[in-house]
Amino acid sequence: MAKSDKPRLCTFPDCFSCPYGDCHYEQMTIDEYLSSLERDREYAVKVLKEYKPQSEAMDGRKPYFRQYYEANREAIRARQRAYFKRHPDKRTRDDRKAYQADYYKRHRQELNNKAKARYREMREALSATG
């Protein structure tokens, strides 16, 4: 018997007085379904009203951060320079761009072959399903 088939003696929704100890009939009536939808909708509206994206939460603090940076610009830059001197393996943005360009030049053929292979596999998979 499927879960959707109600047993002959089932007393659903009064499951406590059901004669079947292992009855698994769990169908919702239309009234239960509609009340569940309404309850879910109310909860979603409540949660969305309370929801505040992190970007909005930070908007009020942006002027503070900007003022702090302007007031302490030299100290911040000095700390960053000292950090990069102590950690030469950490790359700056320009170093990273140069490294990526150099890597692409050295591995161009290999990267192109991999991309062609992925494209070929996708095309074959699509032609097999369609």
N, C-alpha and C positions, 0 to 999 in steps of 0.2 A: 504494500500500500504506500502510495506517495504521501509526502507531507501535506500536500494540498487536498487530499481526500479525507473528509471528516469521518471518523469511525461512527458506527450506528448508534452506540450508547454514549458517545462523547457529550459532555455537558459544557463545552466551551461557551463562554469565557469563565465559567465557574469551575476551574480546574481542580480546586481542592476537593470537590465531591465527585470527581471523575472516577468511574470504576476501573479505568485502565491505569496501571502503575507506570507504564512506559509510553503513554500517549504523547505524540509529538505534533499534534495538530496546532499550528501557530498562525493560522490565517487571521489577518486583521479585517475587521468589518469596515465598511466605508466611513462610518462615523469615527471610528478609532483612527483611521488613516487621515481623515481631514483634521481631526484635533491634533494629531501628531505633526502634520504640516504647519498648522497654525502655531503650535508651540515652537517648532523649529524656526519659523519665520520671526517670531517675537524674540527668540534668543539671538538670532543673527543680527537683527536690528539693534538690540542692546549692545552686543559685542562691537558692532561697527561704529556705534556712537562713541564707545570708549576707546576705540582704536586710534592711535596717533602715530603716524609713521615716524621713523627715527629722524628723517630729514626735517620734518616739521618740529620735532622736539629740539633739534640742534639749531634751528633758525634763530631762536632767541639768544643763543650763546655765541653766534657768529661775530657780532660786534665786539664781544669781550675777547675772543681769540685774536681778532684783527688788531685790537688795541694792544694786547699783550705782545704780539709779534712785532708791531711797530716800535714799542718801547724797548724790546729786548733783541732787536734784530742782530746786532753785532755779536752778542753773547751766543745766540742760537747758531749763527754761522760759524763761529769759532769752535763750538762744540761739534758741529758736523764735520768741519775740516779735521779736527783732532781724531774723530771717530774713523774717518776714511784713511787717515794716516796709519792708525793702529790696525785697521782691517782693510788692507789693500785688495783682498779678494772680493770685497763687496763692490759692485759696479754702480756707477752713476748711470743716469738715463742715456747720456751720449755714448758712454762706453758700451752699454748694452746694445744700443742701435748699431754701433760699429761691429760689435761681436756677431750680432745676428746677420748683418750683411755679409761679413766675411765667411760665416758658417754656410750661408746660402750659396755663396760663390764656390766654396770648396765641395759642397755636397749637392750641387744643382741637379746633376744627372740622376743621382740616387733618389732625390726627392720627387723629381718629375716621373721617374719610373713607378714609384709607389703610388703617386696620384693617379697615373694612368691605369694601374692595376686595380685600384679601388673603383675607379669609374667603370672599368670593364666589368668587374664583378657586379656592381649595381645594375648596369645595363642588362647583363645576362639574367640576374635575378628578376628584374622587371619583365623581361621578355618571356621568362619561364612561367610567371604567374599570370601574365596578360595574354 
